Amino acid sequence: MHLLGCIGLFDRLYMVCNSLYILSFSELVLDSAQMITTAIAVSSDGATVLGSGPTFGILLAILFTHGIVCSAATSILARLNLFYVIINGKWQVLHHMNS
């Protein structure tokens, strides 16, 4: 009986932590979509202001892309990681050259 009680407690703790993780991830994606929308408005000097519909579309695009990347095979993820390292390395070099 005691073991089943502990398993139930751990199960409930896991569900709470998992729910908090999902909520924080969705907040991060929404913030990213809002930042992209704001960047579009700022780069056009306010000529292009996107509403809630396009912001929601950007959010769905981010979630869809995230789902594709997360379901990719390990070999594809390794290539994506290599691409990211190369791009990030070039940005670091360019950033230090301009400083």
DOVEXMAR-449653 format. One record per residue (C-alpha): x, y, z negated; residue number from 1. Coordinates in steps of 0.1 Angstrom, whole numbers, plus 5000, padded with zeros to 4 digits. Each point is the difference from the previous one (the first is absolute). Layout:
<pt u="X" v="Y" w="Z" num="NUM"/>
...
REM end
This chain:
<pt u="5000" v="5000" w="5000" num="1"/>
<pt u="5028" v="5024" w="4991" num="2"/>
<pt u="5017" v="4995" w="5033" num="3"/>
<pt u="4969" v="5008" w="5020" num="4"/>
<pt u="4995" v="5032" w="4980" num="5"/>
<pt u="5035" v="5012" w="5009" num="6"/>
<pt u="4995" v="4991" w="5037" num="7"/>
<pt u="4967" v="5020" w="5000" num="8"/>
<pt u="5018" v="5030" w="4984" num="9"/>
<pt u="5028" v="4999" w="5025" num="10"/>
<pt u="4975" v="4997" w="5028" num="11"/>
<pt u="4982" v="5031" w="4988" num="12"/>
<pt u="5032" v="5019" w="4997" num="13"/>
<pt u="5010" v="4990" w="5035" num="14"/>
<pt u="4967" v="5012" w="5014" num="15"/>
<pt u="5003" v="5034" w="4983" num="16"/>
<pt u="5036" v="5005" w="5012" num="17"/>
<pt u="4991" v="4989" w="5035" num="18"/>
<pt u="4971" v="5024" w="5001" num="19"/>
<pt u="5022" v="5028" w="4988" num="20"/>
<pt u="5026" v="4992" w="5027" num="21"/>
<pt u="4973" v="5000" w="5027" num="22"/>
<pt u="4987" v="5033" w="4989" num="23"/>
<pt u="5034" v="5016" w="4999" num="24"/>
<pt u="5008" v="4986" w="5034" num="25"/>
<pt u="4968" v="5015" w="5015" num="26"/>
<pt u="5008" v="5033" w="4983" num="27"/>
<pt u="5035" v="4999" w="5017" num="28"/>
<pt u="4985" v="4993" w="5034" num="29"/>
<pt u="4974" v="5028" w="4996" num="30"/>
<pt u="5027" v="5024" w="4989" num="31"/>
<pt u="5021" v="4990" w="5031" num="32"/>
<pt u="4971" v="5006" w="5023" num="33"/>
<pt u="4993" v="5034" w="4984" num="34"/>
<pt u="5037" v="5009" w="5004" num="35"/>
<pt u="5000" v="4991" w="5037" num="36"/>
<pt u="4968" v="5021" w="5005" num="37"/>
<pt u="5016" v="5029" w="4982" num="38"/>
<pt u="5032" v="4997" w="5020" num="39"/>
<pt u="4980" v="5002" w="5032" num="40"/>
<pt u="4982" v="5031" w="4987" num="41"/>
<pt u="5033" v="5017" w="4989" num="42"/>
<pt u="5019" v="4991" w="5032" num="43"/>
<pt u="4972" v="5016" w="5021" num="44"/>
<pt u="4999" v="5031" w="4978" num="45"/>
<pt u="4964" v="4992" w="4990" num="46"/>
<pt u="4987" v="4997" w="5036" num="47"/>
<pt u="4993" v="4963" w="4995" num="48"/>
<pt u="4982" v="4992" w="4968" num="49"/>
<pt u="4988" v="4964" w="4997" num="50"/>
<pt u="4970" v="4992" w="4979" num="51"/>
<pt u="4991" v="4970" w="4979" num="52"/>
<pt u="4992" v="4978" w="5031" num="53"/>
<pt u="5035" v="5002" w="5016" num="54"/>
<pt u="5016" v="4996" w="4965" num="55"/>
<pt u="4980" v="4968" w="4995" num="56"/>
<pt u="5011" v="4988" w="5034" num="57"/>
<pt u="5037" v="5007" w="4990" num="58"/>
<pt u="4994" v="4981" w="4968" num="59"/>
<pt u="4985" v="4970" w="5019" num="60"/>
<pt u="5030" v="5001" w="5024" num="61"/>
<pt u="5024" v="4999" w="4971" num="62"/>
<pt u="4982" v="4971" w="4983" num="63"/>
<pt u="4998" v="4981" w="5033" num="64"/>
<pt u="5037" v="5005" w="5007" num="65"/>
<pt u="5008" v="4989" w="4964" num="66"/>
<pt u="4980" v="4969" w="5004" num="67"/>
<pt u="5018" v="4991" w="5033" num="68"/>
<pt u="5034" v="5005" w="4985" num="69"/>
<pt u="4992" v="4981" w="4968" num="70"/>
<pt u="4987" v="4970" w="5020" num="71"/>
<pt u="5030" v="4999" w="5023" num="72"/>
<pt u="5025" v="4971" w="5000" num="73"/>
<pt u="5033" v="5003" w="4981" num="74"/>
<pt u="5020" v="5003" w="5031" num="75"/>
<pt u="4980" v="5030" w="5012" num="76"/>
<pt u="5002" v="5016" w="4966" num="77"/>
<pt u="5038" v="4996" w="5001" num="78"/>
<pt u="5001" v="5018" w="5034" num="79"/>
<pt u="4978" v="5028" w="4986" num="80"/>
<pt u="5023" v="5003" w="4970" num="81"/>
<pt u="5030" v="5003" w="5023" num="82"/>
<pt u="4983" v="5027" w="5021" num="83"/>
<pt u="4991" v="5019" w="4968" num="84"/>
<pt u="5036" v="4998" w="4988" num="85"/>
<pt u="5014" v="5013" w="5033" num="86"/>
<pt u="4975" v="5029" w="5002" num="87"/>
<pt u="5005" v="5009" w="4963" num="88"/>
<pt u="5038" v="4998" w="5005" num="89"/>
<pt u="4999" v="5024" w="5030" num="90"/>
<pt u="4978" v="5024" w="4980" num="91"/>
<pt u="5024" v="5000" w="4971" num="92"/>
<pt u="5029" v="5007" w="5023" num="93"/>
<pt u="4982" v="5028" w="5018" num="94"/>
<pt u="4988" v="5014" w="4966" num="95"/>
<pt u="5036" v="5001" w="4987" num="96"/>
<pt u="5013" v="5016" w="5032" num="97"/>
<pt u="4975" v="5029" w="4997" num="98"/>
<pt u="5008" v="5006" w="4963" num="99"/>
REM end
